[in-house]
Amino acid sequence: MRKPRCDGQQTRKRLLDEACKLFAELGFYKTTTQEICKKADTNPAAVNYYFKSKKDLYIESWKHAFNISLERYPADGRIPADALAEQRLFGRISSIVRRVVDQENYSFDISHKEMANPTGYLQDALHEAFSPIREGLRQVIIELLGDSATDEAVEMCRHSILSQCFSPLLDFRKRKKKKGLKKHDFMVLSTDKLEQHIFQFSLAGILAVKENIKSEE
C-alpha cells in the first residue's frame, strides 16, 4: 500500500475540512474514512497516518470546525472586556446567533448528529470548548443581576437566553436545508434584527428578575 503523500499540514487540513462536511451531513456511523480520503484527494491510508483512527479524526474535525466558527464570531462578540455589562451581553448573544445561523458552521451540525445518534466521543471536547463560553455568559448575567442573585436565578436567565438563540435558528437551518426559505418565513428577518430582539428581550427579563430579587430581600 502506498504511503500518504507527504504534503504534511495541507493534507491534514484537507482531511479535516472534508471530514467536517461529511460528519455534519451523515454523522459518525454513516461516514467512512474512504469517502473522506476520496473527498480530500489523498491516499486511503491518510486517516490512520495523520489521526490514527476514525474516532480521533471525528474529535479533531469537530474541534477544527468549532475553532473556525469561533474565529469568525468570537464568544465576546468583539466587545471589549471593560465595556458596560449590557454591551457585553449583546456581544455574547450576537456571537451565539451568528454561529448558529452560519450554514458553514459544521460543528453545530456535527453536534446535533451526535445528539441524535451518540458515540460519546465528543463529550470531553464539547466540555472543554463550551465551559469558558458558558462561564463568560454567566459572569455577565451575574453582573447585571447583582450580588444577591442566586445560582438558580443566574442559570435560569442563561437557559432563557440560549433557548431564544437556538430554537428559531434550529428551525431555520432545517427548513433551509430541506426546501429553502419562503418570503414569509420568520428568518427572512435579518440576523441583525433577530440578535437585537433577543438582546432587548433578555435584558428586560434579567432586569425584571433583578427587581424581583430586590423585592424579596
C-alpha positions, -999 to 999 in steps of 0.1 A, spaced: 0 0 0 13 34 -9 21 58 19 2 91 20 16 119 1 40 139 22 24 174 19 20 174 57 -2 201 71 -20 207 38 -31 171 36 -41 171 73 -62 203 68 -79 188 37 -89 158 57 -103 179 85 -122 202 61 -138 172 43 -144 153 74 -163 182 89 -187 183 60 -193 146 59 -197 141 96 -221 171 96 -242 156 68 -241 119 77 -230 116 113 -202 94 126 -216 60 118 -226 66 82 -193 84 73 -165 63 60 -128 71 61 -126 60 25 -151 87 14 -132 113 35 -99 104 18 -116 105 -16 -131 139 -10 -97 151 3 -79 137 -27 -55 117 -7 -44 81 0 -69 58 18 -42 53 45 -41 90 53 -66 90 81 -46 64 101 -14 82 92 -24 116 104 -51 108 130 -46 71 140 -83 63 138 -117 75 126 -126 83 162 -97 107 166 -105 123 132 -141 127 144 -130 146 175 -104 167 157 -127 176 129 -153 189 154 -126 209 171 -115 222 137 -150 233 127 -157 248 161 -124 268 161 -131 282 126 -166 293 138 -152 309 169 -126 328 149 -153 342 128 -176 351 157 -156 353 190 -176 344 221 -174 380 234 -187 394 201 -156 415 199 -169 437 227 -141 450 250 -139 434 284 -142 469 300 -174 477 282 -207 480 300 -223 448 311 -253 455 287 -229 458 258 -211 426 267 -244 408 270 -252 419 234 -218 407 222 -224 373 238 -258 369 222 -246 381 188 -218 355 188 -242 327 196 -268 338 170 -242 342 142 -225 309 150 -258 291 149 -272 307 117 -239 303 98 -245 275 73 -208 268 72 -206 261 109 -202 224 106 -195 219 143 -232 228 150 -245 200 127 -219 175 139 -231 181 175 -267 176 165 -259 144 147 -241 133 178 -271 140 199 -294 120 176 -270 90 174 -245 93 203 -210 79 201 -198 95 234 -166 105 216 -172 143 217 -181 146 254 -147 159 265 -142 182 235 -176 198 240 -170 203 277 -136 219 271 -148 242 243 -181 254 259 -171 257 295 -153 291 291 -181 304 268 -207 293 294 -188 309 322 -184 342 302 -222 345 298 -228 336 334 -204 363 346 -222 390 325 -256 378 339 -243 379 375 -231 414 370 -265 425 356 -284 407 384 -263 419 412 -245 402 441 -278 390 456 -286 367 427 -288 330 434 -271 304 412 -306 293 403 -316 327 391 -284 330 370 -288 296 354 -325 303 346 -315 335 329 -287 318 310 -310 290 298 -337 315 287 -311 334 266 -298 302 250 -334 290 242 -342 322 224 -310 319 204 -313 283 194 -350 275 189 -359 297 159 -325 292 144 -326 254 145 -359 255 127 -344 279 101 -314 256 94 -336 226 90 -360 243 66 -333 259 46 -315 226 40 -347 207 31 -367 231 9 -353 266 11 -369 297 26 -401 313 15 -407 351 16 -430 349 46 -406 328 67 -396 342 101 -359 340 93 -362 364 64 -357 389 91 -321 399 92 -297 384 117 -291 419 130 -328 423 138 -330 389 154 -300 394 177 -312 428 187 -346 414 196 -331 386 217 -308 411 234 -336 435 243 -359 407 254 -332 391 275 -320 423 291 -356 433 301 -361 398 316 -329 400 335 -337 434 349 -372 421 359 -356 392 377 -333 417 395 -363 437 407 -380 405 420 -348 396 439 -348 431 455 -384 429 465 -378 396 482 -349 408 503 
